[in-house]
Amino acid sequence: MSAKIGPEQVRKVAHLARIKLSESEVEQFSEQLSDILTYVDQLNELDTSNVEPTTHPLRLSNVFRKDEAGETLSNEAALANAPKKHGGFFAVPKVLE
Amino acid sequence: MSPQKSHTPQYRPTVGLEIHVELATASKMFCACTNKFGDPPNTNVCPVCLGMPGVLPVMNRKAYEFAVRVGLALNCNIATYTKWDRKGYYYPDLPKNYQISQYDLPLSSNGYIDLPVDSQVKRVGITRAHLEEDAGKNVHDLPDCTGVDLNRAGVPLLEIVSEPDMNSPQEVMVYARAMRQLVRYLGVSEANMQHGHMRFEPNISLWIFDEAETDGGHYTPIVEVKNLNSFRALEKTVVFEIERQINEWQADSQNYRMDKMSKQNRGWDDVKEITVFQRHKEEAQEYRYFPEPDLLPVEIDEAWLKQIRSQVPELPAARLERFQKEFGLEAKLANLLTSEKSIADYFEQAVRAGASAKRAANMIQSQGLRLANERGTDVGSLGVWPERLAQLCKLADADKVSATATVAIFEAMMESEDSAEKIAQDKNLMQVSDASELESVVQQVLTENTKAVEDYRAGGKKSKKARGFLLGQVMQKSKGQANPKVAGEIIDKKVLG
């Protein structure tokens, strides 16, 4: 089977994941990702036309809690592990100028 | 066909609207943190909504029921089986780096709402309404950093997506306001705009067509404007975009087309009152949706659905129609009374307690709503309970108090537990309508003012003024307690015979 994941797609996924890849790596991952898909494709040999799609592996549904407010963390506890804080806020690098 | 083709193509705006509504639950969607606006930053948070490792979300039953209630009110199909999905993106206000949402199995879909537009019924399709969790809030006015407040992270958020069925700014506004009214009627959201309970994202494009051509016209590229949090911004955005897209199309009619240019996101600049380009959708982030493994699916059976359906009250449009039919109210007044469920309920309870519909409606319009507005509360919370409003209406209907006096009595009732009648008596506001009681006062006035009596009897220019004078004297003598209508009739009878 021909490559399922071409170099273009590898570059796009790498961009979305903010990963820098060299040209040889693009080649390499294109091959590897295609191989993985080909391997998984074996599942298509099974006839599943009469099988309902599975959306969750557990045969459970409707686990709810009551709408009641409970305990929360104090502001100090919530921010305890924050690398930077400012007046009760988590401080992060400026998002807007 | 005429050989001369028209070169003035027409356009028709095509707008769809996404609305995000925060639900008014006590606690968040997937954890027990308080759902409340305005608390100090990062005080309504816990490991779940902070996105700490190893925690597990648990669904809030009420939030789910609220969402289904809206779906039912919007005539949607309610899915008997739904699941949750993770929508991945990176932003500081999203601590888990994914938002729990519903992707391919939303809890409701394929509905509609009928709207009154220019005395016609405009039907707008509802593509879907699904539940998700709100993100936190970024605060941009701090020095050298952006502040992140996660109190809002995890608040239940209902996303309502319409079909692109709206064709003018006016229709967009009617739809948006109807949605706010609806969620308030349903009691699922306060829909307080200042608190960000409702946010709009319109999708706008123009259908441009030339009646002289047979090609069916074409569309301008869709523009999605993100995160508008007021009706004013929504209206201005839609008006601005229509204008802007016309200009773009006129500048390059061959290329400014949906099939040649990708969808773009724009933002609304509230100061300059323009939309600003943000990004093309082709550069859009890949959300990498996948089923949320930490949450179980939801299945709704008939019994549960029936129970939720029973919580859907009479909806605004139906109530408006009934108020006009049942109570004989004119459209404008009926509209006002049904604008909020609390007002409509208050009115109906007063009528059920014996008030005449018209009197109660007018009293609510001229006094109740004015005072409620002045005091920043709703009419039902002024202290004049519907039963007491009915007392006052009955007094006025029986001519025992004048329309003018009801103003003072209504205000006094807000501060006192006394009955309307007792207050009227204490304040000397009871009106004398009994003809025999008024006769002697009238007689006295007539005797003391023979000139005016003559003028009145003589007819002509001075006549009307003279009658007014006599009536004024009667009112004065009775300390304002005479019923002017009855007193006037007695004067007429005595003078004109």
HADDOCK unambig.tbl for C-alpha pairs under 7 A between the chains (distance, minus, plus):
assign (segid A and resid 16 and name CA) (segid B and resid 285 and name CA) 6.98 0.50 0.50
assign (segid A and resid 60 and name CA) (segid B and resid 296 and name CA) 6.57 0.50 0.50
assign (segid A and resid 61 and name CA) (segid B and resid 296 and name CA) 5.20 0.50 0.50
assign (segid A and resid 61 and name CA) (segid B and resid 297 and name CA) 4.98 0.50 0.50
assign (segid A and resid 61 and name CA) (segid B and resid 298 and name CA) 5.43 0.50 0.50
assign (segid A and resid 61 and name CA) (segid B and resid 299 and name CA) 6.52 0.50 0.50
assign (segid A and resid 62 and name CA) (segid B and resid 296 and name CA) 6.66 0.50 0.50
assign (segid A and resid 62 and name CA) (segid B and resid 297 and name CA) 6.43 0.50 0.50
assign (segid A and resid 62 and name CA) (segid B and resid 298 and name CA) 4.87 0.50 0.50
assign (segid A and resid 62 and name CA) (segid B and resid 299 and name CA) 6.39 0.50 0.50
assign (segid A and resid 63 and name CA) (segid B and resid 59 and name CA) 6.85 0.50 0.50
assign (segid A and resid 63 and name CA) (segid B and resid 296 and name CA) 6.76 0.50 0.50
assign (segid A and resid 64 and name CA) (segid B and resid 58 and name CA) 6.11 0.50 0.50
assign (segid A and resid 64 and name CA) (segid B and resid 59 and name CA) 4.82 0.50 0.50
assign (segid A and resid 64 and name CA) (segid B and resid 60 and name CA) 5.70 0.50 0.50
assign (segid A and resid 64 and name CA) (segid B and resid 61 and name CA) 5.36 0.50 0.50
assign (segid A and resid 65 and name CA) (segid B and resid 58 and name CA) 6.49 0.50 0.50
assign (segid A and resid 65 and name CA) (segid B and resid 59 and name CA) 6.05 0.50 0.50
assign (segid A and resid 65 and name CA) (segid B and resid 60 and name CA) 5.30 0.50 0.50
assign (segid A and resid 65 and name CA) (segid B and resid 61 and name CA) 6.02 0.50 0.50
assign (segid A and resid 66 and name CA) (segid B and resid 60 and name CA) 6.13 0.50 0.50
assign (segid A and resid 66 and name CA) (segid B and resid 61 and name CA) 6.05 0.50 0.50
assign (segid A and resid 67 and name CA) (segid B and resid 25 and name CA) 6.75 0.50 0.50
assign (segid A and resid 67 and name CA) (segid B and resid 26 and name CA) 6.03 0.50 0.50
assign (segid A and resid 67 and name CA) (segid B and resid 27 and name CA) 5.69 0.50 0.50
assign (segid A and resid 67 and name CA) (segid B and resid 60 and name CA) 5.71 0.50 0.50
assign (segid A and resid 67 and name CA) (segid B and resid 61 and name CA) 6.61 0.50 0.50
assign (segid A and resid 67 and name CA) (segid B and resid 62 and name CA) 5.94 0.50 0.50
assign (segid A and resid 68 and name CA) (segid B and resid 26 and name CA) 5.99 0.50 0.50
assign (segid A and resid 68 and name CA) (segid B and resid 27 and name CA) 5.72 0.50 0.50
assign (segid A and resid 68 and name CA) (segid B and resid 32 and name CA) 6.36 0.50 0.50
assign (segid A and resid 69 and name CA) (segid B and resid 26 and name CA) 5.92 0.50 0.50
assign (segid A and resid 69 and name CA) (segid B and resid 27 and name CA) 4.80 0.50 0.50
assign (segid A and resid 69 and name CA) (segid B and resid 32 and name CA) 4.84 0.50 0.50
assign (segid A and resid 69 and name CA) (segid B and resid 33 and name CA) 5.50 0.50 0.50
assign (segid A and resid 69 and name CA) (segid B and resid 34 and name CA) 5.06 0.50 0.50
assign (segid A and resid 70 and name CA) (segid B and resid 32 and name CA) 4.97 0.50 0.50
assign (segid A and resid 70 and name CA) (segid B and resid 33 and name CA) 5.93 0.50 0.50
assign (segid A and resid 71 and name CA) (segid B and resid 33 and name CA) 6.72 0.50 0.50
assign (segid A and resid 72 and name CA) (segid B and resid 33 and name CA) 5.85 0.50 0.50
assign (segid A and resid 72 and name CA) (segid B and resid 44 and name CA) 5.86 0.50 0.50
assign (segid A and resid 72 and name CA) (segid B and resid 45 and name CA) 5.54 0.50 0.50
assign (segid A and resid 72 and name CA) (segid B and resid 46 and name CA) 5.25 0.50 0.50
assign (segid A and resid 73 and name CA) (segid B and resid 43 and name CA) 6.68 0.50 0.50
assign (segid A and resid 73 and name CA) (segid B and resid 45 and name CA) 5.88 0.50 0.50
assign (segid A and resid 73 and name CA) (segid B and resid 46 and name CA) 5.37 0.50 0.50
assign (segid A and resid 74 and name CA) (segid B and resid 43 and name CA) 5.83 0.50 0.50
assign (segid A and resid 75 and name CA) (segid B and resid 42 and name CA) 5.55 0.50 0.50
assign (segid A and resid 75 and name CA) (segid B and resid 43 and name CA) 5.07 0.50 0.50
assign (segid A and resid 78 and name CA) (segid B and resid 42 and name CA) 6.93 0.50 0.50
assign (segid A and resid 86 and name CA) (segid B and resid 147 and name CA) 6.94 0.50 0.50
assign (segid A and resid 88 and name CA) (segid B and resid 41 and name CA) 5.73 0.50 0.50
assign (segid A and resid 88 and name CA) (segid B and resid 42 and name CA) 6.59 0.50 0.50
assign (segid A and resid 89 and name CA) (segid B and resid 41 and name CA) 6.11 0.50 0.50
assign (segid A and resid 89 and name CA) (segid B and resid 42 and name CA) 6.70 0.50 0.50
assign (segid A and resid 89 and name CA) (segid B and resid 147 and name CA) 5.08 0.50 0.50
assign (segid A and resid 89 and name CA) (segid B and resid 148 and name CA) 5.26 0.50 0.50
assign (segid A and resid 89 and name CA) (segid B and resid 149 and name CA) 5.64 0.50 0.50
assign (segid A and resid 90 and name CA) (segid B and resid 147 and name CA) 5.53 0.50 0.50
assign (segid A and resid 90 and name CA) (segid B and resid 148 and name CA) 4.92 0.50 0.50
assign (segid A and resid 90 and name CA) (segid B and resid 149 and name CA) 6.85 0.50 0.50
assign (segid A and resid 91 and name CA) (segid B and resid 145 and name CA) 5.89 0.50 0.50
assign (segid A and resid 91 and name CA) (segid B and resid 146 and name CA) 5.72 0.50 0.50
assign (segid A and resid 91 and name CA) (segid B and resid 147 and name CA) 4.77 0.50 0.50
assign (segid A and resid 91 and name CA) (segid B and resid 148 and name CA) 6.31 0.50 0.50
assign (segid A and resid 92 and name CA) (segid B and resid 145 and name CA) 5.68 0.50 0.50
assign (segid A and resid 92 and name CA) (segid B and resid 146 and name CA) 5.26 0.50 0.50
assign (segid A and resid 92 and name CA) (segid B and resid 147 and name CA) 6.38 0.50 0.50
assign (segid A and resid 93 and name CA) (segid B and resid 145 and name CA) 5.08 0.50 0.50
assign (segid A and resid 93 and name CA) (segid B and resid 146 and name CA) 5.90 0.50 0.50
assign (segid A and resid 94 and name CA) (segid B and resid 144 and name CA) 6.58 0.50 0.50
assign (segid A and resid 94 and name CA) (segid B and resid 145 and name CA) 4.63 0.50 0.50
assign (segid A and resid 94 and name CA) (segid B and resid 146 and name CA) 4.70 0.50 0.50
assign (segid A and resid 95 and name CA) (segid B and resid 146 and name CA) 6.16 0.50 0.50
assign (segid A and resid 96 and name CA) (segid B and resid 140 and name CA) 6.80 0.50 0.50
